[in-house]
Amino acid sequence: MPASFSRTTRSLANDTSRYAVFAWLIAGLILTGWLAWFFFAKITVYEVSTNARLEVDQSAHPIAVSVASKIVSTSLSLGQEVQASDVLVELDASSEKLRLHEEESRLQALPPQIVSIQKQIAALEQAKSEDHQALLTVAQSARSRHKEAVAAAEFAKDHERRLTKMMSSGAIPLIEALRAKAELQKLSSARDALFLDIHRSELDARTRLNQEQAEIENLKREAARLNGELETTRRTIARLKQDIEKHLIRAPVAGQIGDVVPLQVGAYVAAGEKLGKVVPHGELRIVADFYPASVLGKIHPGQLSRMRLDGFPWAEYGTIQARVSRVGAEIRDNLVRVEFMPELSSESPIIMQHGLPGSIEVSVEQLAPAVMILRAAGQLMFGSREQLSPPTEAKRL
């Protein structure tokens, strides 16, 4: 019997606890290292947006139609380099141009008419002044003759009175007294006639001056009407030029045409229709849209981030390093806009171009694995509790 189990007996005799202690020691070290990593290590937490793209720092400007009309000519082509105010599309403006020619012809005819009326007014003013001086001279002469007639009538009256006295005393014959009386009546009539002539001359003079002034006022009114028509014509011409300018669709900014609607000469376009877009030259930036819970209070200017382009696989081309430059404060369509400044190396094979889509991840914080697990567990438990709680209880809480 002892001979049959001799080999087993020797194995039990050689077995000791040395290997077991070594194995437990290694397991303890691994557990200690894992616990140290679990509680003290730092893991970077990223917020990711799959809706990211490269854009120039200036927004693309649309090429829009101002007025509805028919296309006469077009030079729009995709990728075309344009300068600001370059004519890209010309619309039909034949009726506005014909009206403009009419108004320009009227504008050329109005100034000579105004000059002619102004000359007539000046001539009438001069004639009126001369007539006034002449009438003053005639009136002065008539007053002088009237004074002479008054003096002669007074003398004749005094002479007739003396002769009447002398005739009553018999010093002179009756015929002399009658002749003196007749002379008095004659001179008195001449005096009265001169007075009436003066009054009539003054009335005629005032009437003539009023007529000349009325004619001058009519000419001034006509000149004012022509001046108003001249100003109206100028404004009409300016408005027609603006209308014609609206038929010329120009490049809003200098840049490259990034989008074009297929156009044909003779096609009709409606007001407000977009014919393409001009992408201005400028520095590129990264624009991404995040959900509000991922941005507000977490993402701030200066944080590191990296972008992966859809057209350039990151395993082959790498990623674009960037920093947060601006964070939106308003929510639009349940998204928040965040802008980044890329930091692309000159040795990178990635071709930076406006419009390239991709995804971006932003480093928001560093946490220990234990904290991350506890946070995830809390969110899971809180989410489960919200799902299980009735709406009335949630509202009451």
C-alpha positions as a printed NumPy array, in Angstrom:
array([[  0.   ,   0.   ,   0.   ],
       [  2.705,   2.6  ,   0.82 ],
       [  4.518,   1.53 ,  -2.315],
       [  1.482,   2.222,  -4.482],
       [  1.226,   5.961,  -3.413],
       [  4.895,   6.811,  -3.071],
       [  4.863,   9.402,  -5.847],
       [  1.847,  11.236,  -4.376],
       [  3.446,  11.238,  -0.976],
       [  6.596,  12.865,  -2.295],
       [  4.51 ,  15.627,  -4.078],
       [  2.658,  16.458,  -0.866],
       [  5.933,  16.611,   0.982],
       [  7.461,  19.053,  -1.517],
       [  4.316,  21.349,  -1.626],
       [  4.756,  24.69 ,   0.337],
       [  2.892,  28.107,   0.533],
       [  5.677,  30.113,  -1.178],
       [  4.011,  30.231,  -4.65 ],
       [  0.62 ,  31.094,  -3.25 ],
       [  2.002,  34.094,  -1.371],
       [  3.722,  35.343,  -4.512],
       [  0.505,  35.078,  -6.527],
       [ -1.503,  36.921,  -3.861],
       [  1.129,  39.657,  -3.749],
       [  0.935,  40.244,  -7.521],
       [ -2.856,  40.309,  -7.365],
       [ -2.725,  42.845,  -4.524],
       [ -0.352,  45.097,  -6.451],
       [ -2.604,  44.984,  -9.52 ],
       [ -5.651,  45.776,  -7.4  ],
       [ -3.86 ,  48.626,  -5.651],
       [ -2.75 ,  50.094,  -8.976],
       [ -6.231,  49.795, -10.401],
       [ -7.764,  51.446,  -7.326],
       [ -5.218,  54.269,  -7.529],
       [ -6.068,  54.781, -11.216],
       [ -9.79 ,  54.486, -10.461],
       [ -9.782,  57.203,  -7.808],
       [ -6.843,  59.468,  -8.717],
       [ -6.32 ,  59.257, -12.489],
       [ -7.681,  62.061, -14.731],
       [ -9.633,  61.287, -17.868],
       [-10.505,  64.036, -20.329],
       [-14.226,  64.483, -20.968],
       [-15.248,  65.622, -24.451],
       [-18.443,  67.151, -25.779],
       [-18.963,  66.107, -29.393],
       [-20.884,  67.737, -32.232],
       [-21.387,  65.931, -35.53 ],
       [-22.705,  69.109, -37.145],
       [-19.466,  71.052, -37.699],
       [-18.11 ,  72.764, -40.799],
       [-15.391,  75.079, -42.036],
       [-16.465,  78.62 , -42.908],
       [-14.8  ,  81.904, -43.755],
       [-14.993,  84.573, -41.086],
       [-17.495,  86.449, -43.262],
       [-20.787,  84.843, -44.167],
       [-21.509,  83.941, -47.779],
       [-23.475,  86.715, -49.5  ],
       [-26.461,  85.732, -51.633],
       [-26.831,  87.026, -55.19 ],
       [-30.452,  88.169, -55.138],
       [-32.807,  89.699, -57.716],
       [-34.234,  93.125, -56.821],
       [-36.922,  93.405, -59.512],
       [-38.82 ,  90.88 , -61.57 ],
       [-37.701,  90.916, -65.202],
       [-36.227,  88.921, -68.07 ],
       [-32.54 ,  87.949, -68.257],
       [-30.652,  89.741, -71.042],
       [-27.141,  88.482, -70.309],
       [-25.339,  86.53 , -67.591],
       [-21.727,  85.78 , -66.701],
       [-22.321,  83.635, -63.621],
       [-20.144,  80.545, -63.413],
       [-19.269,  78.287, -60.518],
       [-15.874,  79.037, -58.966],
       [-15.585,  82.409, -60.708],
       [-13.503,  85.062, -58.964],
       [-15.383,  88.347, -58.749],
       [-14.786,  91.801, -57.375],
       [-17.311,  93.873, -55.493],
       [-19.859,  95.579, -57.814],
       [-18.971,  93.419, -60.838],
       [-22.015,  92.983, -63.1  ],
       [-22.997,  89.314, -63.034],
       [-26.49 ,  89.329, -64.565],
       [-28.262,  91.991, -66.635],
       [-32.062,  92.141, -66.699],
       [-34.296,  93.754, -69.304],
       [-34.767,  97.492, -68.591],
       [-35.761,  98.776, -72.066],
       [-38.898, 100.609, -70.893],
       [-36.999, 102.365, -68.092],
       [-34.27 , 103.398, -70.528],
       [-36.809, 104.87 , -72.987],
       [-38.424, 106.821, -70.165],
       [-34.988, 107.996, -69.087],
       [-34.254, 109.338, -72.6  ],
       [-37.558, 111.241, -72.559],
       [-36.828, 112.817, -69.208],
       [-33.284, 113.745, -70.254],
       [-34.64 , 115.45 , -73.391],
       [-37.105, 117.379, -71.25 ],
       [-34.316, 118.288, -68.863],
       [-32.286, 119.759, -71.722],
       [-35.249, 121.855, -72.944],
       [-36.23 , 123.356, -69.596],
       [-33.139, 125.48 , -68.71 ],
       [-33.303, 127.619, -71.944],
       [-36.972, 128.341, -71.258],
       [-36.172, 129.387, -67.715],
       [-33.33 , 131.624, -68.905],
       [-35.624, 133.252, -71.493],
       [-38.289, 133.963, -68.876],
       [-35.69 , 135.369, -66.513],
       [-34.522, 137.726, -69.281],
       [-38.11 , 138.852, -69.893],
       [-38.538, 139.483, -66.18 ],
       [-35.328, 141.521, -66.089],
       [-36.437, 143.549, -69.153],
       [-39.864, 144.207, -67.634],
       [-38.282, 145.233, -64.345],
       [-36.053, 147.672, -66.216],
       [-38.977, 149.021, -68.244],
       [-41.054, 149.35 , -65.102],
       [-38.305, 151.309, -63.398],
       [-37.922, 153.61 , -66.402],
       [-41.684, 154.104, -66.686],
       [-41.833, 154.94 , -63.031],
       [-39.154, 157.601, -63.43 ],
       [-40.888, 159.019, -66.507],
       [-44.227, 159.138, -64.762],
       [-42.643, 160.893, -61.801],
       [-41.23 , 163.506, -64.181],
       [-44.578, 163.992, -65.946],
       [-46.382, 164.239, -62.619],
       [-43.905, 166.797, -61.358],
       [-44.305, 168.827, -64.545],
       [-48.104, 168.658, -64.275],
       [-47.99 , 169.802, -60.653],
       [-45.793, 172.719, -61.647],
       [-48.265, 173.747, -64.363],
       [-51.083, 173.322, -61.871],
       [-49.341, 175.624, -59.434],
       [-48.883, 178.152, -62.227],
       [-52.553, 177.884, -63.12 ],
       [-53.533, 178.286, -59.464],
       [-51.382, 181.384, -59.184],
       [-52.844, 182.829, -62.395],
       [-56.397, 182.086, -61.23 ],
       [-55.75 , 183.749, -57.867],
       [-54.353, 186.806, -59.636],
       [-57.335, 186.903, -62.004],
       [-59.706, 186.619, -59.073],
       [-58.04 , 189.457, -57.237],
       [-57.969, 191.547, -60.442],
       [-61.645, 190.837, -61.114],
       [-62.528, 191.899, -57.551],
       [-60.702, 195.221, -57.908],
       [-62.254, 195.919, -61.29 ],
       [-65.684, 195.157, -59.888],
       [-65.151, 197.789, -57.183],
       [-63.861, 200.301, -59.679],
       [-66.817, 199.593, -61.967],
       [-69.285, 200.192, -59.142],
       [-67.663, 203.595, -58.525],
       [-67.791, 204.366, -62.228],
       [-64.047, 204.457, -62.7  ],
       [-64.03 , 201.885, -65.478],
       [-66.575, 200.713, -67.992],
       [-68.635, 197.544, -67.513],
       [-66.918, 195.747, -70.358],
       [-63.608, 195.731, -68.523],
       [-65.171, 194.135, -65.455],
       [-66.884, 191.486, -67.596],
       [-63.639, 190.782, -69.43 ],
       [-61.817, 190.276, -66.094],
       [-64.596, 187.963, -64.883],
       [-64.368, 185.901, -68.044],
       [-60.601, 185.689, -67.681],
       [-61.075, 184.464, -64.111],
       [-63.458, 181.743, -65.22 ],
       [-61.06 , 180.735, -67.97 ],
       [-58.093, 180.445, -65.639],
       [-60.154, 178.65 , -63.002],
       [-61.289, 176.094, -65.593],
       [-57.691, 175.609, -66.72 ],
       [-56.64 , 175.143, -63.109],
       [-59.35 , 172.535, -62.525],
       [-58.493, 170.806, -65.796],
       [-54.84 , 170.577, -64.814],
       [-55.827, 169.142, -61.436],
       [-57.96 , 166.507, -63.127],
       [-55.128, 165.76 , -65.583],
       [-52.775, 165.206, -62.659],
       [-55.252, 162.845, -61.007],
       [-55.877, 160.99 , -64.275],
       [-52.129, 160.745, -64.966],
       [-51.525, 159.3  , -61.528],
       [-54.292, 156.741, -62.025],
       [-52.941, 155.824, -65.45 ],
       [-49.453, 155.53 , -64.032],
       [-50.603, 153.245, -61.193],
       [-52.628, 151.148, -63.622],
       [-49.692, 150.789, -65.983],
       [-47.322, 149.916, -63.161],
       [-49.803, 147.362, -61.8  ],
       [-50.16 , 145.804, -65.235],
       [-46.408, 145.58 , -65.626],
       [-46.104, 144.12 , -62.111],
       [-48.84 , 141.589, -62.891],
       [-47.025, 140.57 , -66.062],
       [-43.8  , 140.219, -64.082],
       [-45.596, 138.104, -61.464],
       [-47.022, 135.883, -64.19 ],
       [-43.552, 135.399, -65.622],
       [-42.162, 134.653, -62.162],
       [-44.914, 132.13 , -61.582],
       [-44.121, 130.507, -64.922],
       [-40.416, 130.466, -64.024],
       [-41.231, 128.874, -60.66 ],
       [-43.368, 126.256, -62.397],
       [-40.554, 125.49 , -64.827],
       [-38.05 , 125.304, -61.962],
       [-40.328, 122.875, -60.154],
       [-40.705, 120.834, -63.325],
       [-36.936, 120.928, -63.727],
       [-36.406, 119.604, -60.197],
       [-39.097, 116.965, -60.698],
       [-37.443, 115.889, -63.931],
       [-34.075, 115.599, -62.219],
       [-35.534, 113.453, -59.462],
       [-37.384, 111.353, -62.019],
       [-34.112, 110.824, -63.874],
       [-32.383, 109.838, -60.628],
       [-35.2  , 107.399, -59.812],
       [-35.088, 105.915, -63.311],
       [-31.337, 105.473, -63.028],
       [-31.878, 103.654, -59.731],
       [-34.51 , 101.466, -61.392],
       [-32.124, 100.712, -64.252],
       [-29.357,  99.976, -61.742],
       [-31.664,  97.468, -60.042],
       [-31.724,  95.554, -63.333],
       [-27.952,  95.054, -63.018],
       [-27.244,  92.28 , -60.525],
       [-23.778,  92.939, -59.123],
       [-21.44 ,  90.988, -56.888],
       [-22.133,  92.075, -53.286],
       [-18.524,  91.466, -52.178],
       [-15.232,  90.322, -53.604],
       [-14.744,  86.584, -53.485],
       [-15.54 ,  83.353, -55.267],
       [-18.909,  82.224, -56.54 ],
       [-19.687,  79.131, -54.508],
       [-23.211,  78.388, -55.712],
       [-25.034,  79.105, -58.974],
       [-28.571,  78.508, -60.177],
       [-28.659,  77.377, -63.84 ],
       [-29.708,  80.427, -65.883],
       [-30.605,  80.986, -69.523],
       [-30.879,  84.211, -71.478],
       [-34.55 ,  85.091, -71.849],
       [-35.619,  83.346, -68.66 ],
       [-37.883,  85.246, -66.282],
       [-36.774,  85.746, -62.681],
       [-38.926,  86.93 , -59.794],
       [-38.087,  89.621, -57.274],
       [-36.172,  88.219, -54.298],
       [-35.051,  85.097, -56.139],
       [-31.558,  83.84 , -55.188],
       [-29.296,  83.21 , -58.181],
       [-26.194,  82.1  , -56.27 ],
       [-23.799,  82.927, -53.471],
       [-20.457,  84.706, -53.255],
       [-18.027,  83.324, -50.702],
       [-15.742,  86.186, -49.62 ],
       [-12.037,  85.736, -49.056],
       [-10.932,  85.585, -45.457],
       [ -9.613,  83.438, -42.659],
       [-11.305,  80.109, -42.066],
       [-13.07 ,  79.239, -38.842],
       [-14.898,  76.2  , -37.536],
       [-18.589,  76.519, -36.739],
       [-20.485,  73.801, -34.882],
       [-23.94 ,  73.381, -33.378],
       [-24.286,  71.76 , -29.949],
       [-27.227,  70.846, -27.819],
       [-27.712,  73.407, -25.029],
       [-27.022,  70.877, -22.258],
       [-23.62 ,  70.173, -23.798],
       [-22.566,  73.809, -24.133],
       [-24.058,  76.126, -21.546],
       [-21.802,  76.268, -18.521],
       [-19.301,  73.802, -20.005],
       [-17.716,  75.248, -23.14 ],
       [-15.786,  78.525, -22.801],
       [-13.421,  80.489, -25.055],
       [ -9.897,  79.1  , -25.053],
       [-10.745,  75.421, -24.592],
       [ -8.882,  72.911, -26.742],
       [-10.724,  70.93 , -29.391],
       [-10.091,  68.853, -32.469],
       [-12.03 ,  68.406, -35.671],
       [-12.317,  65.367, -37.902],
       [-13.268,  66.107, -41.5  ],
       [-15.65 ,  63.777, -43.313],
       [-13.705,  64.086, -46.565],
       [-10.298,  63.42 , -44.967],
       [-10.25 ,  60.237, -42.852],
       [ -8.563,  61.108, -39.586],
       [ -6.605,  57.814, -39.479],
       [ -4.792,  58.917, -42.638],
       [ -4.848,  62.718, -42.514],
       [ -5.086,  63.334, -38.81 ],
       [ -7.282,  65.968, -37.141],
       [ -7.42 ,  69.768, -37.027],
       [ -6.475,  71.272, -33.698],
       [ -8.564,  74.286, -32.676],
       [ -9.563,  76.485, -29.764],
       [-12.963,  77.819, -28.82 ],
       [-13.238,  81.496, -29.828],
       [-16.902,  82.401, -29.263],
       [-19.884,  80.677, -27.675],
       [-23.456,  81.637, -28.488],
       [-25.734,  82.8  , -25.709],
       [-29.031,  82.197, -27.511],
       [-30.712,  78.934, -28.434],
       [-31.939,  78.621, -32.017],
       [-33.719,  75.509, -33.26 ],
       [-32.739,  73.833, -29.954],
       [-29.042,  74.288, -30.809],
       [-26.27 ,  76.638, -29.655],
       [-23.664,  77.986, -32.091],
       [-19.983,  77.68 , -31.133],
       [-17.08 ,  79.072, -33.173],
       [-13.476,  77.803, -33.155],
       [-10.164,  79.092, -34.478],
       [ -8.295,  76.273, -36.259],
       [ -4.577,  75.738, -35.665],
       [ -3.556,  73.808, -38.782],
       [  0.096,  72.996, -39.285],
       [  1.717,  73.906, -42.596],
       [  2.829,  70.272, -42.958],
       [ -0.721,  68.944, -42.722],
       [ -1.981,  67.26 , -45.927],
       [ -5.529,  68.538, -45.284],
       [ -6.741,  71.103, -47.826],
       [ -8.643,  73.778, -45.914],
       [-11.688,  74.939, -47.856],
       [-14.917,  76.695, -47.082],
       [-17.839,  74.348, -46.528],
       [-15.961,  71.181, -45.491],
       [-18.173,  69.241, -43.03 ],
       [-17.061,  67.101, -40.129],
       [-17.356,  66.535, -36.409],
       [-15.629,  68.26 , -33.522],
       [-14.967,  67.337, -29.925],
       [-14.207,  69.851, -27.178],
       [-12.255,  69.09 , -24.028],
       [-14.497,  70.376, -21.26 ],
       [-13.037,  68.861, -18.058],
       [-10.89 ,  66.119, -16.503],
       [-12.426,  63.668, -14.037],
       [-11.389,  60.544, -12.142],
       [-12.98 ,  57.295, -13.387],
       [-14.748,  56.873, -10.059],
       [-16.368,  60.292, -10.383],
       [-17.417,  59.515, -13.948],
       [-18.982,  56.205, -12.903],
       [-20.768,  57.795,  -9.959],
       [-22.027,  60.636, -12.178],
       [-23.246,  58.166, -14.799],
       [-24.933,  56.072, -12.141],
       [-26.63 ,  59.135, -10.687],
       [-27.857,  60.241, -14.094],
       [-29.079,  56.723, -14.818],
       [-30.899,  56.487, -11.5  ],
       [-32.359,  59.971, -11.826],
       [-33.468,  59.255, -15.386],
       [-35.075,  55.969, -14.336],
       [-36.861,  57.698, -11.46 ],
       [-38.221,  60.37 , -13.809],
       [-39.468,  57.675, -16.181],
       [-41.169,  55.752, -13.357],
       [-42.668,  58.76 , -11.534],
       [-46.153,  59.866, -12.635],
       [-46.474,  63.339, -14.128],
       [-48.456,  64.676, -11.168],
       [-45.791,  63.603,  -8.69 ],
       [-43.016,  65.131, -10.815],
       [-44.923,  68.377, -11.074],
       [-45.538,  68.417,  -7.326],
       [-41.867,  67.882,  -6.619]])
